Amino acid sequence: MQHADALYLSDRNEDALAAADESLAFVGARLTQTQTAYALRVRTLVLAELGRLDEALETAWQCVEAYRDAVPRGRDKSLGSYVGALRIQASVLGSMGRVEESVVLYMECAMLLRAMPLLKVLLRTLKVQVRVLIELTGGLRSLGRYEEAIEAGIDAHWWTDQVTPWFYPDILQLRAQLLTDLAWCHWKTGDLPRARESAEGAVTVCRTLVRRTPDTGEHRLVLALEIRAFVAGGRGVSPAVPLDRNEQLDPQKLADLQELSDLCVRLAVTDPAVYEPLLACALDELAYCHGQRGAHRQAVEAAERSVAVYRRAAHRDPQEYEPELARTLANLVIERRHVDVVDDTVDHAREAVAITRRLAETDWDAYQSLTAQRLAILARSLRRIGDDEQALACYDEAESILRDLMEADPELRKGLLAAILTDLADTLCATAESHLTASRFDDAVSALRHLLALTRRTDLTAVHAACLTAFAHARTMVPDEIRRAWQSATTDPFPSFVYRVPS
């Protein structure tokens, strides 16, 4: 048994599994109940490490039952415990995504540990106590039970202070995990000062961990830098509201995002499935931050890298990462406007719309509004290359989508609809003027009629003012020709006044 455990601790998992199986199957062996439970414990840990989670869960259950009936004596008292076996079973359930069941077991463990005399916990189950509370904190955070997670996390923090790395080498990794989880939970509950304090502590612990065990430490440092960048300035990642004119971007956030992206680039070489999505997210946020401080070329560069990385991630797992690819494509189009890059901007905007349409087929509520938003982005890109006709089609479709959505809730996306209608009016004005300049009077009348119809669908002052200006300009520019073209198309005289005062 001890041989199997030693092999497991040396990361020789296949050999450890063989040794554990051998000890359990050895004919004539007179294992005590505690020794059998311990062998099952090692087997569970090895199977979980090998990713054979169904087998690990079955063995974990057997292990728990074996410890439940065991009465350890003498040297067997050092061979694990019932509460330790329960913790391992909870951990396997968590790895399988069965987090609610996992949390129930962690809570049972915590209750059993709480009932023990303090001296017994300190002498025999201190490591289990620390792990149970830290893993319980993470499980509660995953379930969105942030207040409970903070309560468990504060308790765990006290217990970690009783442990030194000499006694428990894994304690630094566990502290980093705990502080990272606490930072997220404090942020979720609106306690920004404590979120920053926990995030700062997580980064500090991770830097120490990197010096001791780089492989483990760098992974934890990625997660710690992510949350510290998230809470820097109190804004979170990708805020919807831009910085105020007098508000300064936190330089620590920029530094953290740059370090985070550099670290993910290096780690993604050997584990792209884990680190490329983190890299793409960091680059997207870095692009946003550069844009906020006016460094638009750097913003475009970071946004382009983010799109490229998300494209690779979406190729591996379309369901998980296509929504992010569409979002970052739309962000790239927006950033490129600031540096007058036109070449493939329309293609990026079209791709964002195409992906969002496809996503809306299976989740209408989540993506139909985004389809309208990205159609508006595509329309603006089309206008930049002079394709007003296709831009008008995009605006019309976006308006139709939003009006359908607003039938159930008139206030839903009201601001987005107003922006789209204002852009549509501006586009119609520009289209009418270009047709008038080219003496395409019938086409100019079509655009003006479209604009006049738009004023019947909205009370927006900007739309009505645009309509008034367009009609006045046409009447001044080519009075006779526009009157004839209008009367030919409508049989009515050219309107002398089109401005309607909003009611």
Disulfide bonds with the S-S distance in Angstrom:
none
